Amino acid sequence: MKDNSSNLKQLKSLSIEEGGQETLSDAFSQISQILAKKELAKIKVQTLGNFEVRVNGKKLSSKDWGRDKSVQLFQFFLLARSRKALLKDTIVDKLWEDDLDDQGFKVALHGINKALEPDRKSHSETNYLQRSGHAYQLNFEQIFLDSFAFEELISIGNQLLSTDEKGAKKAYRLALELYKGSFLPDRVYEDWSADERERLQLIYLNAAIELSDLLLNENPVESIQIAQNALLVDVVWEDAYRIQMQAYLKKGNRPMAIKTYQVCEQVLKEEFGIKPLPETRKVYESILAL
């Protein structure tokens, strides 16, 4: 994977000519800000494929957190990043079904503050955890969150799709690099994380198909690889089979295009007892007709 400085240099290709003067496109500006934050943020959080927090470059251990309830609470704040501050009672009910008293909640909060700011003086203001009455939220100004950056990049790609194909491909590629796997895999059995996990997975799959489709003519090999990665996430994602069939055909590999359809047909039969969609069958029949 390329480092951020390399990515920033490559983004210069997104510049546009306007009125005889070179100006940076909105895509360059937005993506550059995301990459810069990834590079410079004091706190970097990975939630996709693994949970990891680094503070000034140091990876936090279970000892740094003190107790798992502090980790859970921090993760829940990450989940609620786009919402308003959450009331304590709401947090406790969602996370622990009221099985935590006031003191236990304060201990969990203290664990977060100690992990993120180990050198903070007692009773001084915290930089990352904000409180308003009985409501709490994280301050993301100095926090890089991979799942949030992933969504931002996908959104940029979607916006550019019809106007700036090169910029869209760059945004999608950077986003897919961030998607290392499912959201908070250490909380896979927790109800409060399930909806977000499914939502982000769906965003990933749709973006993967968009990028595969964009690359179909210019780079069918990469198109195939991206589609294969999507199928590792969801083996029944039929769009990925269709893209692969078309890409194999672009490469001149008709047998693999046919085999891909057969695999799709078998998987759908085993998983759901259904046949491929008419549009998938149409692609297959067009290949047979060659």
Long-range contacts (C-beta under 8 A, 24 or more apart in sequence): 1-177, 4-35, 4-36, 4-38, 4-39, 5-39, 7-35, 7-174, 8-32, 8-35, 8-36, 10-170, 11-35, 11-170, 13-166, 13-170, 14-164, 14-166, 14-167, 14-170, 25-164, 25-167, 27-156, 27-160, 27-164, 27-167, 27-170, 27-171, 28-167, 30-152, 30-156, 31-153, 31-156, 31-170, 31-171, 31-174, 34-149, 34-152, 34-153, 34-174, 35-174, 37-144, 37-149, 38-144, 38-149, 41-142, 41-143, 41-144, 42-142, 42-143, 43-116, 43-128, 43-142, 43-143, 43-144, 44-143, 44-144, 45-78, 45-143, 45-144, 45-145, 45-146, 46-146, 46-180, 47-75, 47-78, 47-145, 47-146, 47-147, 47-183, 47-184, 48-146, 48-147, 48-150, 48-178, 48-179, 48-180, 48-181, 48-182, 48-183, 48-200, 49-179, 49-180, 49-181, 49-182, 49-185, 50-180, 50-181, 50-185, 51-75, 51-184, 51-185, 51-186, 51-187, 53-115, 53-116, 55-115, 55-116, 55-118, 60-115, 64-114, 64-115, 64-118, 65-111, 65-112, 65-115, 66-111, 66-114, 66-115, 67-107, 67-108, 67-111, 69-96, 69-100, 69-104, 69-107, 69-108, 69-111, 70-107, 70-108, 70-109, 70-110, 70-111, 70-112, 70-115, 71-111, 72-108, 72-187, 73-108, 73-109, 73-111, 73-112, 74-112, 74-115, 74-138, 75-184, 75-187, 75-193, 76-192, 77-112, 77-129, 77-136, 77-137, 77-138, 78-138, 78-145, 78-147, 79-192, 79-193, 79-196, 80-137, 81-138, 81-140, 81-145, 81-148, 83-137, 84-135, 84-137, 85-130, 85-131, 85-132, 85-135, 85-136, 85-137, 86-135, 86-136, 86-137, 87-134, 87-135, 88-134, 88-135, 88-136, 89-134, 91-136, 94-192, 95-192, 109-136, 146-178, 146-180, 147-178, 147-183, 147-200, 149-175, 149-178, 150-175, 150-178, 150-179, 150-200, 150-203, 150-204, 151-200, 151-203, 153-178, 154-203, 154-207, 157-207, 157-210, 157-211, 158-210, 161-210, 165-214, 168-210, 168-214, 169-211, 169-214, 169-215, 172-207, 172-210, 172-211, 172-214, 173-211, 175-207, 176-204, 176-207, 176-208, 176-211, 176-226, 176-229, 179-204, 182-233, 201-233, 201-234, 204-230, 204-233, 205-230, 205-233, 205-234, 205-237, 205-239, 205-240, 208-240, 209-237, 209-239, 209-240, 209-243, 212-240, 212-243, 212-247, 213-243, 216-243, 216-246, 216-247, 216-250, 217-250, 220-247, 220-248, 220-250, 220-251, 221-247, 221-251, 223-247, 223-250, 224-248, 224-251, 235-267, 235-271, 236-267, 236-268, 236-271, 236-272, 238-264, 238-268, 238-276, 238-277, 238-280, 241-276, 241-280, 242-279, 242-280, 242-283, 245-280, 245-283, 245-284, 245-287, 246-283, 249-287, 249-290, 254-287, 254-290, 257-287, 258-284, 258-287, 258-288, 261-287
